[in-house]
């Protein structure tokens, strides 16, 4: 942004100076203006490319965040299922202990 503003300001100053210069100086200043315009065009092109890259990266980040959110949700669901299974296993173990009590020993 600063580069574009600088180039535009320089072009205005150069054009203003053209009116008070000789033919040789005018040609040099025109060449400088052409160079500055070319640099500005390149800077705009680079900026457009970078903006496109940023948009692609933002899209990629959103995709990865969605995948992460889905994985976290699935992990939480699996944890709930595991906790339920552990609870059921504990209940079954308790039932098994009460169902299979050893017979009392007979006294002689």
C-alpha positions in Angstrom: 0.0 0.0 0.0 2.8 2.4 0.9 4.6 1.4 -2.3 1.5 2.3 -4.4 1.0 5.6 -2.7 4.7 6.4 -3.1 4.6 5.5 -6.8 1.5 7.7 -7.3 3.0 10.6 -5.5 6.3 10.3 -7.4 4.4 10.2 -10.7 2.5 13.4 -9.8 5.7 15.2 -8.9 7.4 14.0 -12.0 4.5 15.1 -14.2 4.6 18.5 -12.5 8.3 18.8 -13.2 7.8 18.0 -16.8 6.3 21.3 -17.5 9.5 23.2 -16.5 12.1 20.9 -18.0 13.9 20.6 -21.3 13.3 17.8 -23.9 16.1 15.6 -22.6 15.0 16.0 -19.0 11.4 15.3 -20.0 12.4 12.1 -21.7 14.3 10.9 -18.6 11.4 11.8 -16.4 9.0 9.9 -18.7 11.3 6.9 -18.5 11.2 7.1 -14.7 7.4 7.4 -14.7 7.2 4.3 -17.0 9.5 2.4 -14.7 7.5 3.4 -11.7 4.3 2.4 -13.4 5.8 -1.0 -14.3 6.9 -1.4 -10.6 3.4 -0.5 -9.5 1.8 -3.0 -11.9 4.2 -5.7 -10.6 3.3 -4.8 -7.0 -0.4 -5.0 -7.8 0.1 -8.4 -9.5 2.0 -9.7 -6.5 -0.7 -8.4 -4.1 -3.4 -10.1 -6.1 -1.4 -13.4 -6.0 -0.9 -13.1 -2.3 -4.5 -12.3 -1.7 -5.5 -15.4 -3.6 -3.0 -17.5 -1.6 -4.4 -16.1 1.6 -8.0 -17.0 0.5 -6.9 -20.6 -0.3 -5.1 -20.9 3.1 -8.2 -19.6 4.9 -10.3 -22.2 3.2 -7.8 -24.9 4.0 -7.8 -23.8 7.7 -11.6 -23.9 7.9 -11.6 -27.4 6.4 -9.0 -28.6 8.9 -11.0 -27.0 11.8 -14.1 -28.8 10.6 -12.2 -32.1 10.6 -10.9 -31.4 14.0 -14.3 -30.6 15.4 -15.7 -33.8 13.9 -12.8 -35.8 15.5 -13.4 -34.2 18.9 -17.1 -34.9 18.7 -16.4 -38.6 17.7 -13.8 -38.9 20.6 -16.4 -37.6 23.1 -19.0 -40.0 21.8 -16.6 -42.9 22.0 -15.6 -41.8 25.6 -19.3 -41.9 26.5 -19.7 -45.3 25.0 -16.6 -46.5 26.9 -17.9 -45.2 30.2 -21.2 -46.9 29.6 -19.5 -50.2 28.8 -17.3 -49.9 31.9 -20.4 -49.2 34.1 -22.2 -52.2 32.5 -19.1 -54.4 33.0 -19.0 -53.4 36.7 -22.7 -54.3 37.1 -22.2 -57.6 35.4 -19.2 -58.5 37.6 -21.2 -57.7 40.7 -24.1 -59.9 39.5 -21.6 -62.7 38.7 -20.2 -62.5 42.2 -23.6 -62.8 43.8 -24.8 -65.5 41.5 -21.8 -67.7 41.9 -21.3 -67.8 45.7 -19.2 -70.7 46.9 -21.2 -73.3 48.8 -20.7 -73.1 52.6 -18.3 -75.7 53.9 -19.8 -78.5 55.9 -18.5 -79.0 59.4 -17.6 -82.5 60.5 
